[in-house]
Amino acid sequence: MTSFAAEQRCAWLLQRLRETQRISLAEAAAELGVSEMTVRRDLDRLESGGGIRRVRGGALYTGPVSFQGRERSYAEEKARIAEKLLPLVPDRGMIGFDSSTTMHQLAQRIVGGGDLCVVTNGMLTFQALQKRPGLTAILTGGAADRRSDSLIGPVATGFLASVHLAAFFSSAASLDARGCHENTLEEAEIKRSFARASDRVIIGVHAEKLGNTATAAAVAFEEIDTLATELPAGARELAPYRELVPEIL
């Protein structure tokens, strides 16, 4: 039977993973004052319960992360991605933003538009777009998912079926050779609906997410027009994706 001390360690590990999305054996062992072997056993227990995945040297969180937790994670890198994507935002027309913290960063950088309308399922992104000259923000509607701080469900997907977007700007929980993945089925569904409604799909992800797989398949590579990371476009880490995506930033 798991001891109380082990339960405390597992609770600490899970909380840290929810906040940062990744933890190393060395970091956890130092924080907890135990051996890396002990941490490895604790992570194995957590993996068997779902929500995390063991990787070489540590673990990744594969369950939903709160907006605040995601916002603190890799903030500088997300800012660089947002700067790369900003020139792709048109002055007019209708575009879509997902509820990711990366697109929230992008929303904060839009000064205004000639006649631009941004549709989003992110409540905080909607708030960030208020009072910008020449810009109208529209929420998709739907049920509030506190796991991802986004709007989901049939109301949201039904609304997206009724609009035509010039582009959809989105992040992803992970990205591999098949495409983008999300931590919940509902979040994957809303992103597929955004992609179907859009002429272009523009993905901005932190490089740590490359090569990983989350719970639910979302947008396939056949639908993705542009991929942006914080890395230089010619970085070797992006080599596997150059034949899959027309444009890499």
C-alpha positions in Angstrom: 0.0 0.0 0.0 1.3 3.5 -0.9 2.6 5.3 2.2 1.4 8.7 3.2 4.8 10.2 2.3 4.5 8.7 -1.2 1.0 10.1 -1.6 2.4 13.6 -0.7 5.2 13.2 -3.2 2.8 12.2 -5.9 0.4 15.1 -5.1 3.4 17.5 -5.3 4.6 16.0 -8.6 1.1 16.2 -10.2 0.7 19.8 -9.1 4.1 20.8 -10.4 3.3 19.0 -13.7 0.0 20.8 -14.0 1.8 24.2 -13.5 4.8 23.6 -15.8 3.7 20.7 -18.0 7.2 19.1 -17.7 9.5 18.0 -14.9 12.9 16.4 -14.8 13.9 13.6 -12.4 16.8 15.6 -11.1 14.7 18.7 -10.4 12.0 16.7 -8.6 14.5 14.7 -6.6 16.3 17.9 -5.4 13.0 19.5 -4.5 11.6 16.5 -2.6 14.9 15.5 -1.0 14.7 11.9 -2.3 16.6 9.8 -4.9 15.8 9.9 -8.6 14.9 6.3 -8.4 12.1 7.2 -5.9 10.8 9.9 -8.2 10.9 7.5 -11.1 8.7 5.1 -9.1 6.3 7.9 -8.1 6.0 9.0 -11.8 5.3 5.4 -12.8 2.4 5.3 -10.4 1.0 8.6 -11.7 1.4 7.5 -15.3 -0.6 4.3 -14.6 -3.5 6.6 -13.4 -3.4 8.7 -16.6 -2.8 12.4 -17.1 1.0 12.2 -17.3 3.5 10.5 -19.6 7.0 9.4 -18.7 9.7 10.5 -21.0 13.5 10.2 -20.9 14.7 12.0 -17.8 11.3 13.0 -16.4 7.7 13.3 -17.3 5.2 15.4 -19.3 1.7 16.4 -18.2 -0.9 15.2 -20.7 -4.0 16.4 -18.9 -5.7 19.8 -19.1 -3.7 22.7 -17.7 -5.4 25.9 -16.4 -5.0 29.1 -18.4 -2.9 30.6 -15.6 -0.7 27.6 -15.4 -0.2 27.6 -19.2 0.4 31.4 -19.2 3.3 31.0 -16.8 4.9 28.2 -18.9 7.4 29.4 -21.6 6.1 32.9 -21.6 9.1 34.4 -23.4 9.0 31.7 -26.1 5.2 32.3 -26.6 5.9 36.0 -27.0 8.4 35.3 -29.8 5.8 33.1 -31.5 3.2 35.9 -31.2 5.6 38.4 -32.7 6.2 36.0 -35.7 2.4 35.6 -36.2 1.5 39.3 -35.9 2.3 40.2 -39.5 -0.1 37.5 -40.6 -3.1 39.1 -38.9 -5.0 41.1 -41.6 -6.4 44.6 -41.2 -9.9 43.6 -42.2 -12.1 40.5 -42.7 -13.0 37.8 -40.2 -10.4 35.5 -38.5 -10.5 33.0 -35.6 -8.3 32.6 -32.5 -8.3 29.6 -30.2 -8.3 29.9 -26.4 -4.5 29.2 -26.1 -2.2 31.4 -24.1 -0.1 31.9 -27.3 -3.0 33.4 -29.1 -3.8 35.4 -26.1 -0.3 36.9 -26.4 -1.0 37.6 -30.1 -4.4 39.2 -29.2 -2.6 41.6 -26.8 -0.3 42.8 -29.7 -3.1 43.7 -32.1 -3.4 47.5 -32.0 -6.5 47.7 -34.2 -7.8 46.9 -37.7 -9.4 48.6 -40.6 -12.5 46.5 -40.2 -11.3 43.3 -38.5 -13.5 40.8 -36.7 -11.9 38.1 -34.5 -14.0 35.1 -33.5 -12.7 33.2 -30.4 -13.7 30.6 -28.0 -11.3 32.0 -25.4 -12.9 34.2 -22.8 -9.7 35.9 -21.8 -8.7 36.4 -25.4 -12.1 38.0 -26.0 -11.4 40.4 -23.1 -8.0 41.3 -24.4 -9.4 42.4 -27.8 -11.9 44.9 -26.3 -11.7 48.6 -27.1 -9.4 48.2 -30.1 -10.2 50.7 -32.9 -11.5 49.0 -36.0 -11.8 45.6 -34.3 -14.8 43.6 -33.3 -14.4 40.5 -31.1 -17.0 37.8 -31.1 -17.3 34.8 -28.7 -18.4 31.5 -30.2 -20.8 30.9 -27.3 -21.0 27.5 -25.7 -20.3 25.8 -22.4 -17.4 27.1 -20.3 -14.8 24.4 -19.8 -12.8 25.3 -16.7 -10.3 22.6 -17.6 -9.1 24.7 -20.5 -10.8 28.1 -19.8 -12.5 27.9 -23.2 -16.0 27.6 -24.7 -16.8 24.2 -26.1 -19.8 22.1 -27.1 -22.5 22.1 -29.8 -23.4 25.8 -29.4 -19.8 26.7 -30.2 -19.4 24.3 -33.1 -22.8 25.2 -34.4 -21.8 28.9 -34.5 -18.5 28.1 -36.4 -20.5 26.1 -39.0 -22.3 29.3 -39.8 -19.3 31.6 -40.5 -16.4 31.8 -43.1 -13.0 32.7 -41.7 -10.1 34.0 -43.7 -7.7 32.3 -41.2 -7.6 30.4 -38.0 -4.8 31.1 -35.5 -4.2 28.2 -33.1 -1.8 26.5 -30.8 -1.8 22.9 -29.8 -1.2 20.7 -26.8 1.2 18.6 -28.9 2.2 18.1 -32.6 3.6 15.0 -34.3 3.8 13.7 -37.9 0.0 13.3 -38.0 -0.9 16.8 -36.9 -2.1 18.6 -33.8 -3.5 17.0 -30.7 -5.4 18.3 -27.6 -5.8 17.2 -24.0 -9.6 16.8 -24.2 -12.0 15.5 -26.9 -14.0 18.7 -26.6 -11.1 21.0 -27.3 -10.0 18.9 -30.3 -13.6 19.1 -31.7 -13.8 22.9 -31.4 -10.4 23.3 -33.2 -11.6 21.0 -36.0 -14.7 23.2 -36.4 -12.5 26.3 -36.5 -10.3 24.7 -39.2 -13.3 23.6 -41.3 -14.6 27.2 -41.3 -11.2 28.7 -42.4 -9.4 29.3 -45.6 -6.0 29.1 -43.8 -4.9 27.4 -40.6 -1.9 28.9 -38.8 -0.4 27.0 -35.9 2.0 28.5 -33.3 3.5 26.0 -30.8 6.4 25.9 -28.4 9.1 23.6 -29.7 8.8 21.4 -26.6 5.5 20.2 -28.0 7.0 18.9 -31.2 7.0 15.1 -31.6 4.6 14.5 -28.7 1.1 13.2 -28.7 -1.9 14.2 -26.5 -5.3 12.6 -25.9 -7.3 13.7 -28.9 -6.5 14.3 -32.6 -7.4 17.8 -33.7 -6.1 19.4 -36.9 -4.3 17.2 -39.5 -1.3 18.4 -41.4 -3.2 18.4 -44.6 -5.1 21.4 -43.2 -2.2 23.4 -41.8 -0.7 26.2 -44.0 1.8 27.8 -41.6 3.7 26.5 -38.6 5.5 28.9 -36.2 7.7 28.1 -33.2 10.1 30.2 -31.2 13.0 28.5 -33.1 14.6 29.9 -36.3 12.8 28.6 -39.4 15.9 26.6 -40.4 16.3 24.9 -37.0 17.1 21.1 -37.3 14.2 20.4 -34.9 11.8 21.5 -37.6 13.3 19.3 -40.4 10.6 16.6 -40.1 7.8 19.2 -40.7 9.2 20.9 -43.8 7.7 18.5 -46.2 4.4 18.6 -44.3 3.7 22.3 -44.0 3.9 24.8 -46.9 5.3 27.6 -44.7 7.5 27.4 -41.5 8.2 30.6 -39.6 
